[in-house]
Amino acid sequence: MKKRLLSILLAAVMLLSALPLGLADTAEAAAVSSGTCGENVTWTLDDQGTLTISGTGAMYDYTYTWEADKGDTFDTPWFDLREQIRRAVVGKGVHLSAPAPSPFCTT
């Protein structure tokens, strides 16, 4: 009887210890900013620093500019948020016209 009670108690403790992990995994990141970057392409930056480009078709062409007093810039809609971006995810249906990392990152 003691072994059975102990095994039930141990199983309950194991289940309860896994509960917080499941709750943390289901939390969704909140959008910080979003917009369009193509005719059928949108972008979203979430509070975890993930820039997600999704949709179908081509992104707009963005221009790279370097000025001696300002450094390098891109005219992407998320350029002013670049300090918050930790990673970029580009959907399978999105076509990039520039080299892949260029519109997302600067050095």
C-alpha positions as CSV (number, residue, x, y, z in Angstrom):
1,M,0.0,0.0,0.0
2,K,2.8,2.4,0.9
3,K,4.6,1.7,-2.4
4,R,1.4,2.4,-4.4
5,L,0.7,5.7,-2.5
6,L,4.3,6.8,-3.0
7,S,4.2,6.0,-6.7
8,I,0.9,8.0,-7.1
9,L,2.4,10.9,-5.1
10,L,5.6,10.8,-7.2
11,A,3.6,10.8,-10.5
12,A,1.6,13.8,-9.3
13,V,4.7,15.7,-8.4
14,M,6.2,15.0,-11.8
15,L,3.1,16.2,-13.6
16,L,2.9,19.4,-11.5
17,S,6.6,20.2,-12.1
18,A,6.1,20.1,-15.8
19,L,3.1,22.5,-15.7
20,P,5.1,25.8,-15.6
21,L,7.2,24.7,-18.7
22,G,4.0,24.2,-20.7
23,L,2.6,27.6,-19.7
24,A,5.8,29.4,-20.7
25,D,5.9,27.7,-24.1
26,T,2.4,28.8,-25.0
27,A,2.9,32.5,-24.3
28,E,2.9,34.5,-27.5
29,A,5.1,37.5,-28.2
30,A,3.3,40.8,-28.6
31,A,3.8,42.9,-31.7
32,V,5.8,46.0,-31.2
33,S,5.4,47.4,-34.7
34,S,4.2,46.2,-38.1
35,G,3.5,47.3,-41.6
36,T,3.8,46.4,-45.3
37,C,6.9,45.9,-47.3
38,G,5.5,44.6,-50.6
39,E,2.2,44.4,-52.4
40,N,1.3,41.2,-50.6
41,V,4.1,41.2,-48.0
42,T,3.9,42.3,-44.4
43,W,6.4,42.7,-41.6
44,T,6.0,42.4,-37.8
45,L,8.5,43.1,-35.0
46,D,7.6,41.4,-31.8
47,D,8.6,42.2,-28.2
48,Q,11.1,39.3,-28.3
49,G,13.1,41.0,-31.1
50,T,11.9,38.8,-34.0
51,L,11.3,40.6,-37.3
52,T,9.0,38.4,-39.3
53,I,8.5,39.0,-43.0
54,S,5.5,37.0,-44.4
55,G,3.1,36.9,-47.3
56,T,3.7,36.1,-51.0
57,G,5.5,37.9,-53.7
58,A,8.4,40.4,-53.9
59,M,9.4,42.8,-51.2
60,Y,9.8,46.5,-52.2
61,D,13.3,47.5,-53.3
62,Y,15.0,49.3,-50.5
63,T,17.9,51.7,-51.0
64,Y,21.2,51.6,-49.2
65,T,22.7,55.0,-48.4
66,W,26.0,56.0,-46.8
67,E,26.6,59.5,-45.6
68,A,29.9,60.6,-43.9
69,D,28.0,62.2,-41.0
70,K,25.3,59.6,-40.6
71,G,26.9,56.3,-41.6
72,D,25.0,53.7,-43.5
73,T,21.2,53.5,-43.7
74,F,18.5,51.5,-45.4
75,D,15.1,53.0,-46.2
76,T,13.3,49.9,-44.7
77,P,10.3,50.7,-42.5
78,W,12.0,48.9,-39.6
79,F,15.4,50.7,-39.9
80,D,14.6,52.9,-36.9
81,L,13.8,49.7,-34.9
82,R,17.1,48.0,-35.8
83,E,18.5,48.1,-32.2
84,Q,15.5,45.9,-31.1
85,I,15.9,43.3,-33.8
86,R,17.6,40.1,-32.6
87,R,16.6,37.8,-35.5
88,A,14.8,37.9,-38.9
89,V,12.5,35.3,-40.2
90,V,11.5,35.4,-43.9
91,G,8.5,33.3,-45.0
92,K,8.9,30.9,-47.9
93,G,6.6,32.9,-50.2
94,V,8.6,36.1,-49.9
95,H,11.0,37.1,-52.7
96,L,14.0,39.3,-51.8
97,S,15.3,41.5,-54.5
98,A,18.4,42.6,-52.5
99,P,21.0,40.3,-50.9
100,A,19.2,38.6,-48.0
101,P,20.7,40.2,-44.9
102,S,21.1,43.7,-46.4
103,P,17.6,45.1,-45.7
104,F,17.5,43.6,-42.2
105,C,20.9,44.4,-40.7
106,T,23.6,47.0,-40.6
107,T,27.0,46.9,-39.1
